[in-house]
Amino acid sequence: METFEDTENGVPREAYLTGNDVYMIYSFEDVAFHWSCRTGEVLRKFKGDAHQGRVENSNRLYMDARMSGRLATSDEYEQY
């Protein structure tokens, strides 16, 4: 499993151009996001909560995570 350094300097725009799903963690708010490349849907889950729910692309926490979070793997997202 590949892990990323926890620098939380934001998610690079290029991550959305790879043709792959994007996973990110924003530990300041204990939240993780999954952006689906195929549908454009954004799913959110809070740390320790198995439930995930859909949020709008304009959601404040999602935007904060894009600017101040970090990239993650799908495994990290699922285990968060």
Contact map, one row per residue, 1 for C-alpha under 8 A:
11100000000000000000000000000000000000000000000000000000000000000000000010100000
11110000000000000000000000000000000000000000000000000000000000000000000010000000
11111000000000000000000000000000000000000000000000000000000000000000000110010000
01111100000000000000000000000000000000000000000000000000000000000000011100000000
00111110000000000000000000000000000000000000000000000000000000000000000000000000
00011111000000000000000000000000000000000000000000000000000000000000010000000000
00001111100000000000000000000000000000000000000000000000000000000000010000000000
00000111110000000000000001000000000000000000000000000000000000000001110000000000
00000011111000000000000000000000000000000000000000000000000000000011110000000000
00000001111100000000000000000000000000000000000000000000000000001111111000000000
00000000111110100000000100000000000000000000000000000000000000001111111000000000
00000000011111110000000000000000000000000000000000000000000000000100000000000000
00000000001111111000000000000000000000000000000000000000000000000000000000000000
00000000000111111100000000000000000000000000000000000000000000000000000000000000
00000000001111111100010000000000000000000000000000000000000000000000000000000000
00000000000111111111110000000000000010000000000000000000000000000000000000000000
00000000000011111111000000000000000000000000000000000000000000000000000000000000
00000000000001111111000000000000000000000000000000000000000000000000000000000000
00000000000000011111100000000000000010000000000000000000000000000000000000000000
00000000000000011111110000000000000110000000000000000000000000000000000000000000
00000000000000010011111000000000011111000000000000000000000000000000000000000000
00000000000000110001111100000000011110000000000000000000000000000000001100000000
00000000000000000000111110000001111000000000000000000000000000000000001111001000
00000000001000000000011111000001110000000000000000000000000000001100111110001000
00000000000000000000001111100111100000000000000000000000000000001000111100001000
00000001000000000000000111111111000000000000000000000000000000011001110000000000
00000000000000000000000011111111000000000000000000000000000000000000100000000000
00000000000000000000000001111110000000000000000000000000000000000000000000000000
00000000000000000000000001111110000000000000000000000000000000000000000000000000
00000000000000000000000011111111000000000000011000000000000000000000000000000000
00000000000000000000000011111111100000000001111000000000000000000000000000000000
00000000000000000000001111100111110000000001111000000000000000000000000000001001
00000000000000000000001110000011111000000111100000000000000001000000000000001000
00000000000000000000111100000001111100000111000000000000000000000000000000001000
00000000000000000000111000000000111110011110000000000000000000000000000000000000
00000000000000000001110000000000011111111100000000000000000000000000000000000000
00000000000000010011110000000000001111111000000000000000000000000000000000000000
00000000000000000000100000000000000111110000000000000000000000000000000000000000
00000000000000000000000000000000000111111000000000000000000000000000000000000000
00000000000000000000000000000000001111111100000000000000000000000000000000000000
00000000000000000000000000000000001110111110000000000111100000000000000000000000
00000000000000000000000000000000111100011111000000000111100000000000000000000000
00000000000000000000000000000000111000001111100000011110000000000000000000000000
00000000000000000000000000000011110000000111110000011110000000000000000000000000
00000000000000000000000000000011100000000011111011111000000000000000000000000000
00000000000000000000000000000111000000000001111110010000000000000000000000000001
00000000000000000000000000000111000000000000111110000000000000000000000000000001
00000000000000000000000000000000000000000000011111000000000000000000000000000001
00000000000000000000000000000000000000000000111111110000000000000000000000000001
00000000000000000000000000000000000000000000100111110000000000000000000000000000
00000000000000000000000000000000000000000000100011111000000000000000000000000000
00000000000000000000000000000000000000000011110011111100000000000000000000000000
00000000000000000000000000000000000000000011100000111110000000000000000000000000
00000000000000000000000000000000000000001111000000011111000000000000000000000000
00000000000000000000000000000000000000001111000000001111101000000000000000000000
00000000000000000000000000000000000000001100000000000111111000000000000000000000
00000000000000000000000000000000000000001100000000000011111001100000000000000000
00000000000000000000000000000000000000000000000000000001111101100000000000000000
00000000000000000000000000000000000000000000000000000011111111100000000000000000
00000000000000000000000000000000000000000000000000000000011111110000000000000000
00000000000000000000000000000000000000000000000000000000001111111000000000000000
00000000000000000000000000000000100000000000000000000000111111111100000000000000
00000000000000000000000000000000000000000000000000000000111111111110000000000000
00000000000000000000000001000000000000000000000000000000000111111111100000000000
00000000011000000000000111000000000000000000000000000000000011111111110000000000
00000000011100000000000100000000000000000000000000000000000001111111110000000000
00000000111000000000000000000000000000000000000000000000000000111111100000000000
00000001111000000000000001000000000000000000000000000000000000011111110000000000
00000001111000000000000111100000000000000000000000000000000000011111111000000000
00010111111000000000000111000000000000000000000000000000000000001101111100000000
00010000011000000000011110000000000000000000000000000000000000000000111110000000
00110000000000000000011110000000000000000000000000000000000000000000011111011000
11100000000000000000001100000000000000000000000000000000000000000000001111111000
00000000000000000000001000000000000000000000000000000000000000000000000111111100
10000000000000000000000000000000000000000000000000000000000000000000000011111110
00100000000000000000000000000000000000000000000000000000000000000000000111111111
00000000000000000000001110000001110000000000000000000000000000000000000111111111
00000000000000000000000000000000000000000000000000000000000000000000000001111111
00000000000000000000000000000000000000000000000000000000000000000000000000111111
00000000000000000000000000000001000000000000011110000000000000000000000000011111
